[in-house]
Amino acid sequence: MAKISSKSGIILINGYNVSSNASQYTANTAVPPNDVTGFTDGWRNNLAGTPSSEINLNMVWNATATNNIIALVGSAGNLTIVPEGWTLGSRSLSMGFLHTDISNSGDPSGPIQIGNVKFSNYKTTDTNEGIENGWILAHDDIETTQTGTGFVDPSGGAVTARCSATLHIWAACASDTYAIEVQHSTTLGSGYATLVAFTMNGSAIGSERVVVASGTINKYRRVLATVTGSAGNTLGYSVHFWHA
Amino acid sequence: MTVAINLPTIAEQISRLSVEGVTILDIDAITTQSILAPYTLAPRPDGWFSNLSVTVDTFGTLGTEKLTMTYNLTYRYFHTALGNQLNFASYAHMIDNIVNIAEVFMTNDTVTGAIDLRLAGISDIGPVTDPAGNAYHGCDFTMLVTEYPA
């Protein structure tokens, strides 16, 4: 297997594309063991604990681009990483984070760093999946309605599972608005129906994660972004999709 | 986004630094004249630019990524032509000029086009040659330059 360069990686935080300010990422999911060893067990005995996830970023300081990230300290949001860069269906790692820790640092011999920005996910809820290992279905800047190409599930067929989709708006429209949804179909070229509908309409930078309870997810998935208005404003957006 | 390297600008800015009693030449002022004027600091024609290193700092391609570039620039100080009298008085004058040059380089750490400009070394003081092969008393100054080209 050939190695794949990570240089084209895309990193989106609450709608902000910080790829060209990020120098490193690590995405960790851990299941800590709970020691339940009894006196007569004769061997250490553990049960799996509650999973937790965190994503760590190192970034260079950029007063314009990273101030918005610094403002996230202690807050919640969505973080999506596309390790290989944009191609339809490329793997993407996404996590709804519940907390952010930041430690700034500087050194006279190098650039100012926003080092070890830690995004944590530690709360057990029905909709909390930790780091979702999914697929990127859209990453583009558009000026009118865009109908994406269907992406076939890697299993080659439909699945019955819960799913979620995360939308990042990284370039907002001044006056036009967009209705953005993930659709699914049994055939590539037609018959698409709404699977996930977002409420964000492209008028502001931000992110939104929508979770759908378990059900049939047809073989093909695509993104439809339908414009309202004729100003020709540029919408920059990305959509990550995942199913269990 | 595009990558921009400021090497000619930095060379020009260095030539504009003011060192008492010394003339600093730009890269377009290197000539094949028979003899250089005394007390001249000039880009070393062989090995002026060396030890280039480029580090990729962030994700991105086609110039969207952040880069750090470092390299050495070496300048040669020509005090007086070899064979001229170098008595204790003129030797002390040469040392004074070398100190003056070092002080100016160490003071002016930020010239236009460079993020950082540092004096990285001074060679042994002794005979040096100009592009025409003439010998002088002098030495080499090596600078470490840091640029953020993207």
Interface residues (C-beta under 8 A of the other chain):
Chain A: S6 K7 S8 G9 I10 I11 S19 S20 N21 A22 S23 M59 V60 G85 S109 G110 P111
Chain B: M1 V56 D57 T58 F59 G60 T61 T64 E65 K66 T68 D116 Y148
